[in-house]
Amino acid sequence: MDWDYLRYLHALATGGTLARAGEILGVHQTTVLRRLDQMEEQLGVQFFERNRDGLQLTPAGEIAFREAERLTIEMENLERELVGQDSAPVGKVRLALTDAMLAGLVAPVIAELTMEYPDIELEVLTDNDVLNLSHREADLTLRPVNKPQATLEGEQIGTVESAIYAGAGYLQRHPEADPDNHPEACLWIVPDDSFSQLATGRWYRKQLRHANALIRCNSLQAMHNLARAGAGLAVLPCYLGDASPELTRLAGPLEGEGVDLWLLVNQDTQQMARVRMVMEFMVARLQRMQDRIEGIRPAEA
């Protein structure tokens, strides 16, 4: 197979659409479509299923993509060896995380990273549902999980603790709010079923079965915004709640509901110098925020 075919196939599988593949390759999407048609016709193999949502790899496409990924890594490793180990890291690194983590923790780290390593192109992939964060799409994934899969490697940052928070508006309307002793009398902003495997989701199911649910959300960022506006009580990660002057923490972190925070690395790209550099940088900066992640206030430290 022509290497150029693999280059186009890799871009299509990574980008997911003709337009995005064209951006990756620096060509127009019509050129990408023409090359895709050409290689499928010449080889007599269908590499992608095409639908309104984009492109999906066929089984044959999966095999070809794995080979393209391997060759891409080998070419990048060869380039690094030729340029020299002392050269500044250059190229793209893909980072996956939730919107809440980006807003509450990682945005300043990324800003510092881009200033220190201007030749690294960081592609940030966000998803409200942490279970949908794809290791295949990303080089690095910041994920709260107590037991990472045995096949995944990474560094543990700390333990994300959560607590009950209320906005000033809610407390003014409900000064008698007592979520510890009478949670059923409070109005709550609760997560939907996408949180079912997370610590906060389990806590809600266990503690608030008979409480008044006011709003259901599919993202922590939405719950955070609504709590700040005074719409109800919400259990939020301390790194979000404690940083918001509009919110009051009503008690200490929920006992037994912490979840470990890991920065996981894609095994296919972990040997790349730029991926290792970004990982080491982020781990060092995030570990400095451990008190914030674990809900330890200065007076409690």
N, C-alpha and C positions, 0 to 999 in steps of 0.2 A: 504493500500500500504506500502511495506517495505520502511523505511526511506532511506536505501542505494540506492534504485531506485531513490528517489527524489534527492539525492546527485549527482548521475550521470547525471540525467536530468538537474539539475541546472548547472553543469559544461558544458554540451553540449550546452545548450541555451546561456550561457555566452560566451563560447569560440567560438562557431560557426562552429568548425571543430572537427573531432575525435582527431587529433594531439594536438590541443590546449586544449581540454578537458582532454587529458591524462596528459599534463603538469600541469594543475590545480590540478588534483587528485593525481599526482605522480605515474601514472601507464602507461603502454604502450598503444598505441592507439588500438591495437588489443583487449586488455582487455575491453576497452571502447565499441568497436563495439560488442563484445560478450555480454556484459551486456545490451546494448541497444536492441539487438535482443531478448535476454532472457526476458526482461520486457515487450516488445511489444507483444511477443508471449504468455507469461503467462497471461497478462491482456486482450489480444485481442483488443488492442488499438494502433493506429499508432500515435506516438508523434511527429515525424519529417518527413518532405519531404526532400529527399536526392537528391542533384544535384551536378554538377561540382563545383559550388561556395561554397558548404558547406551544412549546415543543416538549414532548416527553420521550425519553430514550426507550427504544425497543430492546429486547434481550441482546440482539446483535450490537446495538448501539452501546449498551452497557459494557460489553467486552471491549469494543473499540475505544470507549472513553477511558477505561482503566489503563489501557496501553498508552493512550495519549497523555494521561496524567503522569504516568511513570516516565515517559520520554521528556515531558516538560520539566519535571523535577531534575532529571539527569542533565538536561541542557542548562538549567539554571545553576546546578552545582558545578558543572564544567566552567560556566562563565565566571562563577565566583573564584574558582581555583586559578583561572587564567588572569583575572584582574588582580588577585592577591588577597590574602586574608586580612590585611590591614586596611583595606578600602572601606569607606563608609557604606552602610547598608543602603541598597537601592531596590526599589520595586514595590509591588502591591502586597499588602497583608490584609486579609479579610477577618473582621471581628464580629461575632454574633453575640447579642445580648438583648435584654428587654428594654423597653422605653423608660421604665422606672429606674433601672440601674444606670442608664445613660444620663438621665436628668439628675438623679440623686447622688451618684458616685463618680462616674467615669468621664463626664464631659471635661472637667479640668485636667484630668490625666491625659486625655487625648490632645488637648491644647498644648500641654507641656511637651508631649511626645513630638508633635509636629514642629515645634520650635527647635527641639534638640536634634531631630533627624528629618530635615526638610526633604530629603530625597526618598523617604518612605511614603508611598501612597496608601493611606489607610481607608479601606472600604468598610463602612459600618452597616451591619445588617441587623435591624431591630424587628422584634416580634413580641406582641403582648403575651402570647402563650409560650411560656418557657419550654414546654415539652415539644414545641414545633421547631425549636432552634436546631438547625441542621449542621452536623459536623461535616457533612460532605461538602456543603457550600462554603464553610468557613475554615480558616486556618486556626483561629482561636475562638473559644466559646466561653463566655462568663456565665456560669449556671449555678443556681442554688440546688444542691443535691447532696443527700447524706451518704449515698452509696453509689459512686460513679461506676459505670460498667467496667468490668475487669479489662476490657480491651482499650479503655481510654486512659490517657496519661495526662497529668497536669499538676498544678500546685494549689494547695488549699490556702485560701486567703484568710478566712476566719469563719465565724458563725453569725449568720444573719438572725438577729432577734427582732421580734415584733411586739407591739404594745397597742393598747386602746387609746385612740385620740379623738378629741372633740374640738370643733371650731368655736370661736367666740360667740357667733350667732346662735349656735345650738345651745350653748351653756346659758346664754341670756334667756332663751325661751324655756329651757328645762333645767333650772338651777338645782332641782332635786335629783338629777340623773345619777343613778347608782348602778353602773354596769356590773360590778362585782356581785352584789347581793340580789339585785332585781334586774337582770338583763332583759327579761321579757317586757319590762315597762319602758324600755328605751327604743328609739328608732335607729335602725342600723342600715349602713351601706354595706352590702355583702357581695362576695364574689360569686360568679356563676360556676357551672360545672367544670369549666376549664381549669379551675383551681383545685379540683378534687384530690389530686395527689400531693398538693403542697401542704405545709404545716398549717398555714392560716385556714385553708379549706377544711382540713380535719377539725380544727378548733371550732370553726363556725358550726359544722354539723353536730359536734358534740355539745357545745355550750348554748347554742341559740336555736334549738329546734322549735321552741315556742315563742321566740321573740318576734317583734314587729319588724319585718324587713321592708325598708322603704324603697331602696333602689338596688338592683343587681347590676354588676359591671363585669366586663371581661378583661379588665386591665387594672393594675395597681395605680397607674397614673390617673385613670378616671376616678377611682376611689379617693385618691389623694386630693384631687381638685374639688370633688364634691364635699369632702370633709372640711376642707379649708373654707368652703362657701357656707358651712353651717347646715348642710342638708341632713346630717345624722352622724352617729358614731361609726368609727371604722377601725379595724385592726390593720395597722400599717407597719412596714419595716421601720425600725427606729432611724435608719439613715435618711428616710424621707420625712417622717413625722417630726423628729427633733430639730430638723433644719428649717421647719416652717414656723415663723413667729405667730401665724394665725391659729396654730394648733396647740392644745394643751394635752400632755400625756396624763391620763387619769390613773395610771398605776405603773409599776415596774414592768419589764418585759415579761411576756406570758411564759410561765414555767413549763419547761419541757417542749416548747414549740420552736426552738431554734433549728435552723437548717444550715448546713455547711455551704460555704461559697467557694467554688472551684473555678480556676482558669484552666480550661482543658485545651489540649493541642491536638490538631489533626495529625495522625501518624504518617500520612502521606507527605506532609510538608514540614514536619517538625525539625528536619535536618537543615532546612534553609536558614542561612545566617540572619536574614531580616526577620523571619518568624521568631527565632530564638531571641533576637534582640528586643523585639516588641514585647514578647512574653516576659522576659526578665525585667524590663522597664515597668510594665504594668503591675507585676507581682510586687515589686519593691514599693511602688507608690501606693498601691491599694492596701498593703499590709501596714503602712503608716496610718491608715484610716481605721484600724481594727476597733478602736474604742467606739467610733461612730457607727460602724457596722454592727457591733454587739450591744449598742444602746447604753454604753457607759458614759455618763455625763461627767464633766470635770470634777464636780464635788464628790462624785462617787468613786473616782479613780484612785 
